Amino acid sequence: MTTSFDRSDMDKQYFIDGSTYNCPFCKRRHIKYRITDYGSYDSSNTKTVYFYLVRCEDCHKTSFHLSKYELKTHDWGSYREKTFAYPPIELVLDFSGQPFSGQSNRPTKIEKDILNENGSPKELDDIFFYSQPTSFFTIDERIPKTIREPLGESEISLKTNLLTGASGGLRKAIYKLLKHEKIPEVDSQNAFIPHDERVDQLKNKYTKIEADLFDELKAVHILTSQELHENDWEDFDAPTLRFLIGVANEILAEIYVTPHETKKRREKIAALKSQAKPKKSQKDG
């Protein structure tokens, strides 16, 4: 029996595999790409950063990607045009070779798999800590920009392990969500409403969404001022941030994306119905 795997999550990433990706410019899914240029620079005395320019084979626009890995590539077509090895493979210097006639060892590059903690290969998206256009293009544009942008910034910060920035971006996104949904900040006595109560109001507004998702957001304590500023709150750790960002994305999709998709499907069905032949009634028969 053949087992099918749900790979729909790949539609929310840049890279699908070694030759196809989702273009952030023309929005084409599973379109061919090519690496048109690549190189490296030293960001400090001990850290080298590798950059890759990737061109969409449909709209021909180029995106920019940074990684801490020097990645194995395969030649394609003209000079310097390449594709990534998939699953991704790192090229690392090996100093274990024998020295030549009294000289110091000459390092060679060897291939090394890039693995998750559980030993499975990483996806290409996971090995880039920065991309331009930034990763928030994968957050559906039907989600309001004031919410989408800080959540995207939170995801980028998390990739570079900047937990303070990631925590702040997530908090701001939730604050903007509550504000956009017109959940009041103060009560009739002009006293601030606790964050948990505001989340409960949002939960009561969208009763078709799983209540537990909203309850998870109560961990994201919101600052009381309109603009994010330093306050007495602790950063989340990376696994908690990944979970809470996932929860936030799920809630946002249910509020702003799913109803729109449902409306589009119903409009399509209505259009098909208008073109269909009317059913004959029993009297007509």
C-alpha positions, -999 to +999 in steps of 0.1 A: +000+000+000+013+034-010+014+061+018+007+096+007+023+125+026+008+160+030+034+184+016+011+214+014+033+232+039+059+236+011+036+262-006+045+285+023+083+283+018+107+297-007+123+265-019+105+233-028+136+213-039+168+216-058+152+232-089+117+245-080+105+272-056+077+296-049+085+329-065+079+359-042+076+383-072+052+367-097+036+344-070+040+314-092+041+281-073+065+253-080+083+273-107+119+266-119+147+287-105+184+291-111+213+303-089+228+331-110+256+342-087+270+334-052+298+342-030+308+350+006+320+377+029+334+379+064+309+394+089+335+392+117+369+378+125+354+344+130+322+343+109+317+339+072+284+345+055+275+330+021+251+347-003+231+333-032+212+351-059+183+332-072+163+340-104+128+329-113+127+313-146+093+328-154+094+365-144+133+366-143+134+386-111+161+378-086+159+372-048+188+374-023+195+347+003+221+346+032+233+314+049+260+304+073+266+273+051+286+270+019+262+248+000+268+222-026+254+231-060+251+215-094+260+231-127+232+242-150+234+257-184+257+287-189+287+297-167+279+301-130+242+291-133+236+264-108+209+246-087+211+236-051+218+200-040+187+186-024+185+177+004+210+204+012+247+195+016+273+217+033+309+220+020+333+222+049+371+224+050+389+192+061+425+197+075+431+160+081+452+154+050+489+148+050+512+179+047+532+183+015+570+183+019+572+201+052+544+225+043+513+229+065+483+208+057+463+219+026+426+217+035+402+201+011+364+205+010+343+176+020+305+172+019+285+171+050+247+165+054+228+193+071+205+175+096+178+184+121+182+173+157+162+142+150+187+132+122+164+141+093+176+164+065+168+201+068+147+218+042+165+245+021+144+272+037+158+263+071+194+269+061+189+306+051+187+331+080+178+360+057+160+364+024+151+394+004+122+398-003+118+389+034+100+358+044+068+375+053+058+372+016+047+337+026+022+352+051-010+356+031-014+392+019-051+392+028-039+394+064-037+431+073-002+446+067+000+460+103-002+424+116+016+406+088+048+427+089+057+423+126+049+386+125+072+383+095+099+402+113+094+378+143+100+348+120+131+363+105+145+372+140+139+336+151+159+322+122+189+342+133+183+333+169+175+369+179+150+359+205+144+394+218+135+407+184+114+376+177+095+380+210+089+417+204+076+411+168+052+384+180+039+406+208+034+436+184+016+413+159-009+402+186-013+437+198-021+449+163-045+420+158-065+429+189-065+466+177-075+457+142-104+436+155-115+466+177-110+447+210-111+476+235-080+483+256-099+501+284-133+495+301-161+519+308-142+532+339-111+539+317-092+511+333-069+489+312-085+455+304-061+426+311-046+409+281-062+375+289-097+392+289-090+408+256-080+375+241-112+360+254-132+387+237-115+379+204-123+342+211-159+350+216-160+369+184-148+340+164-165+310+179-159+287+149-121+288+155-108+263+180-109+279+214-076+264+225-057+283+199-068+316+214-059+304+249-023+298+238-021+335+229-026+344+265+011+336+270+020+365+247+015+393+272+010+425+254+024+459+263-001+486+271+012+513+249+005+516+212+042+514+202+064+485+213+090+495+239+112+479+264+093+466+294+096+440+321+089+409+300+111+379+293+120+365+259+105+332+248+128+303+240+131+292+204+108+262+205+081+282+223+084+310+197+080+286+168+049+272+184+033+305+192+041+319+158+025+288+143-006+294+165-008+330+154-005+321+118-033+296+121-056+321+138-049+347+112-056+323+084-089+313+099-099+350+104-087+366+072-080+338+046-105+309+050-136+331+047-123+347+016-115+313+001-149+300+010-166+330-007-145+325-038-155+288-040-192+297-036-190+324-062-174+298-086-202+273-079-228+300-084-213+309-118-212+273-129-248+269-118-259+299-138-244+282-169-260+248-162-292+237-179-322+241-155-335+209-141-368+197-156-396+196-131-419+166-129-446+186-146-423+192-176-415+155-177 
